[in-house]
Amino acid sequence: MPRRSTTTDSAGRGPSVIENTVAILRCFAPDRQELGVSEIAPKVGLHKSTVSRILASLEREGIVEQGASRRYRLGLGIIAIAGPLLADLDVRRAGYSILQDLTEATGETSALMVWNGSESITVEQIPSSHQVKHTSSLGSRYQTALSASVQVFLSGEDADRTRELIDGGIVRGLGDAPAADDYLHRLAEVAKRGYAVNYAETSPEEVGVAAPICDHRGAIVAAVLIPAPRFRVDEDCVVSLGESCMKAAHHVTLRLGGH
């Protein structure tokens, strides 16, 4: 996570308490579930005493909690805050039973992803029954250009917006202009085919297949994702998973009033 700027704006104001609090909460991730004050402070560009005061306030509200090591982790209070939003997500309600059917049919994990303008975020998931499987925590965020769900969402963006995300380093994994040109061509193929594939391009052990969910306006509002271990997925299986994923996404689209 880039260091936060502590400089004031033209009106003489620095980052607000809310901005600092959000920055602290965003330090926690599936691979960084427990953090100490001394680890958080340099990530957000704040003094340790400021971070400590904010964390103490969050702890009183149950948003964070301390373990035996005195390091902080997210607490159950954050679920109470996010719960009404998750429960009100039409696409989540519409997609849940379809994800269940998809996992049963393919034997692989299925997930529902949404886009916040720069990241693909997991909002629902049905794990595979296999002992070896790929899953992610709800709320996991993905910015890698070759991630299957990111490809799906960017295939619905205009080229200028996609270049802006790439040039700004927000969408990661592409280094130069020729790579960006090739990527835009790849996105056009995704839109034409109806699903995106990440065949061990972001992780040597994982294959991802994703298809878009559209609303009544035809806009992409979510994606169905199938992540699977590479050893179970050959080229023929990729096509089969892609078609199953696309069919499931189509069923969710119909439930949302799309075509």
C-alpha positions as CSV (number, residue, x, y, z in Angstrom):
1,M,0.0,0.0,0.0
2,P,1.5,3.4,-1.0
3,R,2.4,5.8,1.8
4,R,-0.3,8.4,2.5
5,S,0.5,12.0,2.0
6,T,0.4,14.1,5.2
7,T,0.6,17.4,3.3
8,T,-2.2,19.9,3.7
9,D,-4.5,21.0,0.9
10,S,-4.9,24.6,-0.4
11,A,-7.3,25.3,2.5
12,G,-4.7,24.2,5.0
13,R,-6.5,20.9,5.8
14,G,-4.8,17.6,6.1
15,P,-6.4,14.2,5.7
16,S,-9.6,13.9,7.9
17,V,-10.0,11.5,10.8
18,I,-12.3,9.4,8.6
19,E,-9.8,9.2,5.7
20,N,-7.1,8.1,8.2
21,T,-9.4,5.6,9.7
22,V,-10.3,4.1,6.3
23,A,-6.6,4.0,5.4
24,I,-5.8,2.0,8.6
25,L,-8.6,-0.5,8.0
26,R,-7.5,-1.0,4.4
27,C,-4.1,-2.2,5.7
28,F,-5.7,-5.5,6.8
29,A,-5.9,-8.2,4.1
30,P,-6.2,-12.0,3.8
31,D,-2.4,-12.2,3.9
32,R,-2.1,-9.5,6.6
33,Q,-4.8,-10.4,9.1
34,E,-2.9,-9.3,12.2
35,L,-0.9,-6.0,12.3
36,G,0.9,-4.0,15.0
37,V,0.8,-0.2,15.4
38,S,4.5,0.0,14.2
39,E,3.6,-1.9,11.0
40,I,0.5,0.2,10.2
41,A,2.0,3.6,10.9
42,P,4.5,3.7,8.0
43,K,1.9,2.2,5.6
44,V,-0.5,5.1,6.2
45,G,2.0,7.8,6.8
46,L,0.8,8.6,10.3
47,H,2.6,8.9,13.7
48,K,2.3,5.7,15.8
49,S,0.5,7.6,18.6
50,T,-2.2,8.7,16.0
51,V,-2.6,5.2,14.7
52,S,-2.8,3.9,18.3
53,R,-5.6,6.4,19.2
54,I,-7.6,5.5,16.1
55,L,-7.2,1.8,16.7
56,A,-8.3,2.2,20.4
57,S,-11.5,3.9,19.2
58,L,-12.2,1.2,16.6
59,E,-11.6,-1.5,19.3
60,R,-14.2,0.1,21.6
61,E,-16.7,-0.3,18.7
62,G,-15.7,-3.9,18.0
63,I,-14.4,-2.9,14.5
64,V,-10.9,-4.2,15.4
65,E,-9.7,-6.5,18.2
66,Q,-6.4,-7.5,19.8
67,G,-5.2,-11.0,20.1
68,A,-2.8,-12.5,22.6
69,S,0.1,-10.9,20.8
70,R,-1.5,-7.5,21.2
71,R,-1.5,-7.1,17.5
72,Y,-4.7,-5.9,15.9
73,R,-7.1,-7.8,13.5
74,L,-10.5,-6.9,12.1
75,G,-13.3,-7.6,14.6
76,L,-16.9,-8.9,14.2
77,G,-18.2,-5.4,14.5
78,I,-17.2,-4.7,10.9
79,I,-19.6,-7.5,9.8
80,A,-22.5,-5.7,11.5
81,I,-21.7,-2.6,9.5
82,A,-21.3,-4.3,6.2
83,G,-24.2,-6.7,6.7
84,P,-27.0,-4.5,5.6
85,L,-25.1,-3.6,2.4
86,L,-24.3,-7.2,1.6
87,A,-27.9,-8.2,2.3
88,D,-29.2,-5.5,0.0
89,L,-27.0,-6.4,-3.0
90,D,-29.6,-7.6,-5.5
91,V,-26.9,-9.3,-7.5
92,R,-25.8,-11.3,-4.4
93,R,-29.3,-12.4,-3.7
94,A,-29.9,-13.3,-7.3
95,G,-26.7,-15.2,-7.7
96,Y,-26.4,-17.3,-4.6
97,S,-28.5,-20.3,-5.7
98,I,-27.0,-20.2,-9.1
99,L,-23.5,-20.3,-7.7
100,Q,-24.5,-23.4,-5.6
101,D,-25.7,-25.1,-8.8
102,L,-22.5,-24.1,-10.6
103,T,-20.3,-25.5,-8.0
104,E,-22.3,-28.7,-7.9
105,A,-22.1,-29.1,-11.7
106,T,-18.4,-28.3,-12.1
107,G,-17.0,-29.5,-8.8
108,E,-15.0,-26.3,-8.5
109,T,-15.4,-23.2,-6.3
110,S,-17.6,-20.5,-7.7
111,A,-17.6,-16.8,-6.7
112,L,-19.5,-13.6,-7.3
113,M,-17.4,-10.5,-7.9
114,V,-18.3,-6.8,-8.1
115,W,-16.3,-3.9,-9.4
116,N,-15.6,-0.7,-7.5
117,G,-14.1,1.2,-10.4
118,S,-10.6,-0.1,-9.9
119,E,-10.8,-3.4,-8.1
120,S,-12.6,-6.7,-8.4
121,I,-14.1,-7.7,-5.0
122,T,-15.4,-11.1,-3.8
123,V,-18.9,-10.7,-2.3
124,E,-20.1,-14.3,-2.3
125,Q,-18.5,-17.7,-2.7
126,I,-19.5,-21.4,-2.8
127,P,-16.4,-23.6,-2.1
128,S,-15.6,-26.7,-4.0
129,S,-16.0,-30.0,-2.1
130,H,-12.6,-31.2,-3.3
131,Q,-9.9,-31.3,-0.7
132,V,-7.6,-29.3,-3.0
133,K,-9.4,-26.2,-4.1
134,H,-9.0,-22.4,-4.6
135,T,-11.0,-20.0,-2.4
136,S,-10.7,-16.4,-1.2
137,S,-12.0,-14.5,1.7
138,L,-15.1,-12.4,1.2
139,G,-13.9,-8.8,0.6
140,S,-10.7,-9.9,-1.2
141,R,-9.7,-7.4,-3.8
142,Y,-8.0,-8.0,-7.1
143,Q,-6.2,-5.4,-9.3
144,T,-4.0,-7.6,-11.5
145,A,-4.8,-7.0,-15.2
146,L,-4.7,-10.7,-16.1
147,S,-7.1,-11.8,-13.3
148,A,-10.1,-13.3,-15.1
149,S,-12.6,-11.1,-13.2
150,V,-10.6,-7.9,-13.8
151,Q,-10.6,-8.8,-17.5
152,V,-14.3,-9.1,-17.5
153,F,-14.9,-5.8,-15.9
154,L,-12.4,-3.9,-18.0
155,S,-13.9,-5.5,-21.2
156,G,-17.0,-3.3,-20.4
157,E,-14.9,-0.1,-19.9
158,D,-14.0,2.2,-22.7
159,A,-10.3,2.0,-23.9
160,D,-9.4,5.4,-22.5
161,R,-10.6,4.5,-19.0
162,T,-8.7,1.2,-19.2
163,R,-5.5,3.0,-20.3
164,E,-6.0,5.4,-17.5
165,L,-6.1,2.6,-14.9
166,I,-3.1,0.9,-16.5
167,D,-1.0,4.1,-16.8
168,G,-1.9,5.1,-13.2
169,G,-0.6,1.8,-11.9
170,I,-4.1,1.0,-10.5
171,V,-4.5,-2.0,-12.6
172,R,-1.2,-3.9,-12.3
173,G,0.8,-6.3,-14.3
174,L,1.3,-4.4,-17.6
175,G,4.5,-2.4,-18.0
176,D,4.6,-0.7,-21.4
177,A,2.4,0.7,-24.2
178,P,2.7,-2.3,-26.5
179,A,1.6,-4.5,-23.6
180,A,-1.4,-2.2,-23.1
181,D,-2.3,-2.4,-26.8
182,D,-2.2,-6.2,-26.7
183,Y,-4.2,-6.2,-23.5
184,L,-6.9,-4.0,-25.1
185,H,-7.1,-6.5,-28.0
186,R,-7.4,-9.3,-25.4
187,L,-10.3,-7.5,-23.7
188,A,-12.1,-7.2,-27.1
189,E,-11.8,-11.0,-27.5
190,V,-13.2,-11.5,-24.0
191,A,-16.2,-9.3,-24.9
192,K,-16.7,-11.3,-28.1
193,R,-16.3,-14.8,-26.6
194,G,-18.3,-14.1,-23.5
195,Y,-15.9,-15.1,-20.8
196,A,-12.3,-14.4,-19.7
197,V,-9.5,-16.9,-18.9
198,N,-6.5,-16.6,-16.7
199,Y,-4.6,-19.8,-17.3
200,A,-1.9,-19.8,-14.6
201,E,-0.9,-16.3,-15.6
202,T,-1.1,-14.7,-12.2
203,S,-0.4,-17.9,-10.2
204,P,1.3,-21.0,-11.6
205,E,-1.1,-23.2,-9.6
206,E,-4.4,-21.6,-10.4
207,V,-6.7,-21.2,-13.4
208,G,-9.5,-18.6,-13.4
209,V,-12.5,-18.3,-15.7
210,A,-15.0,-15.5,-15.4
211,A,-18.1,-14.2,-17.2
212,P,-20.1,-11.0,-17.0
213,I,-23.4,-10.3,-15.3
214,C,-25.4,-7.4,-16.8
215,D,-28.3,-5.4,-15.6
216,H,-31.4,-4.2,-17.5
217,R,-29.3,-1.5,-19.2
218,G,-26.8,-4.0,-20.5
219,A,-24.1,-2.7,-18.2
220,I,-21.7,-5.1,-16.5
221,V,-22.5,-5.1,-12.8
222,A,-20.9,-8.3,-11.5
223,A,-19.0,-11.4,-12.7
224,V,-19.2,-15.1,-12.0
225,L,-15.8,-16.5,-11.3
226,I,-14.6,-20.1,-11.3
227,P,-11.1,-20.5,-9.7
228,A,-9.6,-24.0,-10.0
229,P,-6.3,-25.8,-9.4
230,R,-4.3,-26.0,-12.6
231,F,-3.7,-29.7,-12.4
232,R,-7.4,-30.4,-12.8
233,V,-7.9,-28.1,-15.8
234,D,-6.6,-28.8,-19.3
235,E,-7.5,-26.8,-22.4
236,D,-10.7,-28.8,-23.1
237,C,-11.7,-28.3,-19.5
238,V,-11.1,-24.5,-19.7
239,V,-13.7,-24.3,-22.5
240,S,-16.2,-26.4,-20.6
241,L,-15.7,-24.2,-17.5
242,G,-16.0,-21.1,-19.6
243,E,-19.3,-22.2,-21.1
244,S,-20.7,-23.2,-17.6
245,C,-19.6,-19.9,-16.2
246,M,-21.1,-18.0,-19.0
247,K,-24.4,-19.9,-18.6
248,A,-24.5,-19.2,-14.9
249,A,-23.8,-15.5,-15.4
250,H,-26.6,-15.4,-18.0
251,H,-29.1,-16.8,-15.5
252,V,-28.1,-14.1,-13.0
253,T,-28.5,-11.5,-15.7
254,L,-32.0,-12.7,-16.4
255,R,-32.9,-12.5,-12.7
256,L,-31.7,-8.8,-12.7
257,G,-33.9,-8.0,-15.7
258,G,-31.1,-8.1,-18.3
259,H,-31.0,-9.9,-21.6
